[in-house]
Amino acid sequence: MKKDRVMKKRVSRTLAAIGMTVCMLGCLVGCGGTDESAIDMQEAVAKENSAALSGTVTMAGSTSMEKFANALAESFMAKYPGVTVTAEFTGSGAGIESVLAGSVDIGNSSRNLKDEEKSAGAVENIVAIDGIAVVTDTANTVTDLTTGQLTGIYKGEIRNWSEVGGPDEAIVVVGREAGSGTRSAFEELLGLEDACAYANELDSTGAVMAKVASTPGAIGYVSLDVLDDTVLALSLDGTEPSEANIKAGSYLLSRPFVMATKGEITAQSEAVQEMFKYLESEEGQELIKSVGLIIP
């Protein structure tokens, strides 16, 4: 019965929009309307559809996706005032657990889904690509590491910056907590699963940034889109972490931003489906780029 009511509501909205379009087109034809009038008509129909959409969209997951998720929520609610979007930042693993449990609509993950998560019903919807930047405190004189040097540092085999051309200073290895999508992607890309010798394991991207910025000799990894002048981003094998280099495939550390759903997008609520359509639109693509991410 509930599905029938929802379907009738959608059909009613669609018919109303079509009727409005036909009526306005008839007026334009009868009056010799201009192209500008046609554009005004299209905008009016779009506003009508935006005003008609209502409901909620709940998200939880990756702390690396906080900037993106907040921007998406703000922009989407501005376009659809009848929809309320909320986001919590609990870590990628927790986000996927939440969507599978049915406590949220979308589980945000800054890594690919695991086979067991997919088997449980989670669907991997990749909405953007993000780079992972390796960062140090700004006083560090090392600006480039080879992949071998970076893995040596995180395994605990290289313990002093002097061993890689830097000052005689102990290396403080900073990383994310178990369950972090950034940690999972970083370790997988470098073949470091269960091999890292962390001095600090922190529970958010912001915490890693703050720790590295304030700790002499520290090294950490963060999402490319949160970089600022409080830390120094290192090149890897002579290649800077940049959108152009990630697109070219020359920078190693990149990962997907996933908005996981329980079941296909078409099985979700009208508001959730509309959010994914929004991300595929020109406006949504501009939003992705505006927060420093790459369109997949």
Secondary structure as GFF3:
##gff-version 3
##sequence-region A 1 296
A	DSSP	alpha_helix	2	31	.	.	.	ID=ss1
A	DSSP	alpha_helix	35	52	.	.	.	ID=ss2
A	DSSP	beta_strand	55	61	.	.	.	ID=ss3
A	DSSP	alpha_helix	66	79	.	.	.	ID=ss4
A	DSSP	beta_strand	83	89	.	.	.	ID=ss5
A	DSSP	alpha_helix	92	101	.	.	.	ID=ss6
A	DSSP	beta_strand	106	109	.	.	.	ID=ss7
A	DSSP	alpha_helix	115	119	.	.	.	ID=ss8
A	DSSP	beta_strand	122	123	.	.	.	ID=ss9
A	DSSP	beta_strand	126	137	.	.	.	ID=ss10
A	DSSP	beta_strand	144	145	.	.	.	ID=ss11
A	DSSP	alpha_helix	147	155	.	.	.	ID=ss12
A	DSSP	three_ten_helix	161	164	.	.	.	ID=ss13
A	DSSP	beta_strand	172	176	.	.	.	ID=ss14
A	DSSP	alpha_helix	181	190	.	.	.	ID=ss15
A	DSSP	beta_strand	200	202	.	.	.	ID=ss16
A	DSSP	alpha_helix	205	214	.	.	.	ID=ss17
A	DSSP	beta_strand	218	223	.	.	.	ID=ss18
A	DSSP	three_ten_helix	224	226	.	.	.	ID=ss19
A	DSSP	beta_strand	231	233	.	.	.	ID=ss20
A	DSSP	beta_strand	235	236	.	.	.	ID=ss21
A	DSSP	alpha_helix	243	248	.	.	.	ID=ss22
A	DSSP	beta_strand	254	262	.	.	.	ID=ss23
A	DSSP	three_ten_helix	265	267	.	.	.	ID=ss24
A	DSSP	alpha_helix	270	280	.	.	.	ID=ss25
A	DSSP	alpha_helix	282	290	.	.	.	ID=ss26
###
